[in-house]
Amino acid sequence: MDTQSCFHCGLEVIQKEEIVFDGKSFCCRGCKTVYEIFADNGLSSYYDFERTPGATPQTVNGRYDFLDNEKIAERLLEFQEEGTSIVSLYIPHIHCSSCIWILENLHRLHKGIGTSQVNFSEKKVRIIFNPQETNLKDIVLMLCSIGYEPYISLENYESGKQGTDRSLIYKLGVAFFCFGNIMLLSFPEYFETEEFWLDQYRGFFRWLIFALALPSFLYSASGYYVSAYKSIRNGMFNIDIPIALGIIVMFVRSTVDIVFGYGQGFFDSLTALVFFMLVGRLFQQKTYSFLSFERDFKSYFPIAVTQVNAQQQEVSVPVYDIQKGDRLLIRNQELIPVDGILISSGCQIDYSFVTGEADPIRKESGDKIYAGGRLLGQPIEMEVLSSVSQSYLTQLWSNAVFEKKNTLHRRSITDAISRYFTPALLFIAVAGFGYWIFRDANTAFNVFTAVLIVACPCALALTAPFTMGNILRIMGRQKLYLKNAGVIEQLAKTDMIVFDKTGTITTSKASDIAFMGTLPSATELSYIKNLLRGSNHPLSRRLYEFLPAAALRTVHGFEESTGKGIEGIIDGNCIKLGAASYVGCTEAANTAQTAVHIAINNDYKGSYTFDNQYRKGLEQLFDSLSQRYDLKILSGDNDGERAQLEKMLPPGTELLFNQKPEQKLEAIKNWQEQGHNVMMVGDGLNDAGALAQSSVGISISENVNVFSPACDGILDATEFTQLAYFLKLSKKALATIKMSFVLSLLYNVVGLGFAVSGRLSPLVAAIIMPLSTVTIISFVTLASNYYARKLNPKKGRA
């Protein structure tokens, strides 16, 4: 009689317990209820992505009553503000495209939820909700009701991930116990001696070996069966299919041998295979944990912030040196690096990079402000409540809000090879079995299982992430802080490099500044300096440092117009700084130099002119890059320095001046449409749009917080001339991956040669597999370190 599967979860339906609704069969009322919920909310497309994707909802019975405690709930929230709260929940059941789709449509199931986003690799969903309409407990209960119960731990929020690791360790322990005892009991069988007691109890020991093999076969290896089944069901081929098939074939063959008295079977090899495979998988997980550990906040965000010391002096300090009780100055458009208390009278903060909401939030003196917000308007002072939260800001940096749509997956090379590897391996295994089955059935089974074992693609799966992770570490130590490993592949594919001028190829550290016009009075100079205090533009920062010290004054109505200038009211006087047209002067001298014009109460005073100082080594850098890349200069300044730049830069370098931010973005887009992979190097403020549009956006950092979420990486200004080195290293990273693929394939060719010929036992194959993985990982580590030292003109720093 045909068995019926549950339409929702896919479990077998017992006929007497079958529930039929809407012409579909369900195994229980829980699955039927979930189907009704989805159907009533127009979410029936959930079943179009995958067949029977759901899980049977479990009864929680007050399991989450502790979430009624506000203090406990607050500890789970990443962000809590009026009208907006954010939580990330670890959901172990996430496994397919339907899971992603339904969890990113939670707002259609619960009106209090704004948006939700799934991180599939970490099995997490990030939910933004309105605490005035719902609460964390209601959200958790709703997830439980549709079969996606979250895993919550208050002691360590990441323990959901650790729980998976502990499960693997338990499986490994069981596999080791079974493997060790079966090897001990099988030892006499290896000698094939005739001895009374051995002959008398041979059958007993063989069945004892069978019993010991069951936990390893059913429990320790269960992960491979589940993964292989899901892969086949989805019409895909992953690396666990040949592993699971080999284990099952070995178990069936060994059971037949014992039942019919043909021999002791291969239970020793089976348990050895499971044990060594789990060792390899544990090693792989430890590898990923290592890479994640290397990517902490202090390594990837060494950007300075302005601290106000006890003498009211403003000094730049690294963000990771911020301590509780410090007083910070935050300027317009700067990112708030830590949680703190607002000291100034009031401000507007844009939390769109955290919440996705564009409307700014008003804060008053004494209010708590959270890390991740961006200040809008006049500068503020704040008192730090705690040191920098690494996990929080790292999560902000990895947030999909900052991700660029044109970024490629970092493992595309591995994915392309794996797509063909599994079918080819299965073909070889079946062909070898078909050849030997007519000659020696025992050899045929050995060939079949040895082929499936020795060609395990674990080394292939680890090659790309381990290489990229090591390159990330090397670049980070040399002050290029990349957003993720995928940026390395984009760097290697770059064929055009576009540079901003001000603050990028010029330095804000050194420049000659002169005033043309009626020199302002001391009071007017203090007005200018206080207005400049609120701007983060490179010219503003240089002029601010150039002007003499002045008493702090309150700036009202501060406004900064991108690409034009800044204005504000001080002591009732309207101060304007910026372009000549912005300050209302049409008769300003047409100087070829970069200038900041000044008007006080609509009275034009004159302008500060800047003789830009270009970064040391700029000519050598451009000469080196011009041999491989198309070079462009894309500047918002006038073309007064065109002649000087043309002398410094290689012939053929295209120079574009007077470019507004939107024009820079369009220029990048046009070059991409022509087929170029464009890397934009800018200062991260006016270049934000161009940085976001480019294939790779690199922001140059001096000693102020000019961090822009649009960029893919932050380069310390002192390492600007190392750009050519970083580009060469990225290409060598891809070359290393390709070489490791060749090495791994050579392993497989040699191993398959022995396996198909019947000269390689499954046990030896199981031992060789993790050794090949260790060899590949050692190779990519040594190779990437070698290239880092060989290519770097500053030897010994990798």
Salt bridges, closest charged atoms under 4 A:
GLU36 OE1 - LYS32 NZ 2.87
ASP65 OD1 - LYS137 NZ 3.05
ASP68 OD2 - LYS137 NZ 3.01
GLU78 OE1 - ARG126 NE 3.46
GLU81 OE1 - LYS363 NZ 2.92
GLU122 OE1 - LYS124 NZ 3.89
GLU149 OE2 - ARG63 NH1 2.19
GLU158 OE2 - LYS124 NZ 2.87
GLU189 OE1 - ARG202 NH1 3.18
GLU189 OE2 - ARG206 NE 3.01
ASP199 OD1 - ARG202 NH2 2.63
ASP240 OD1 - ARG281 NH2 3.25
ASP257 OD2 - ARG253 NE 3.30
GLU314 OE1 - ARG331 NH2 3.77
GLU314 OE2 - ARG533 NE 2.71
GLU334 OE2 - ARG331 NH1 3.59
GLU364 OE2 - ARG362 NE 2.96
GLU381 OE1 - ARG327 NE 2.81
GLU381 OE2 - ARG533 NH2 3.19
GLU489 OE2 - LYS493 NZ 3.21
ASP495 OD1 - HIS676 ND1 3.60
ASP500 OD1 - LYS664 NZ 3.12
GLU524 OE2 - LYS605 NZ 3.29
ASP571 OD2 - ARG553 NH1 2.69
ASP603 OD2 - LYS605 NZ 3.48
ASP637 OD2 - LYS501 NZ 3.10
GLU641 OE2 - LYS501 NZ 3.93
GLU646 OE2 - ARG642 NH1 3.98
GLU654 OE1 - LYS632 NZ 2.64
GLU666 OE2 - LYS669 NZ 3.73
ASP687 OD1 - LYS664 NZ 2.57
GLU702 OE2 - ARG615 NH2 2.91
ASP712 OD2 - LYS404 NZ 2.73
GLU719 OE1 - LYS794 NZ 3.59
GLU719 OE1 - ARG797 NH2 3.57
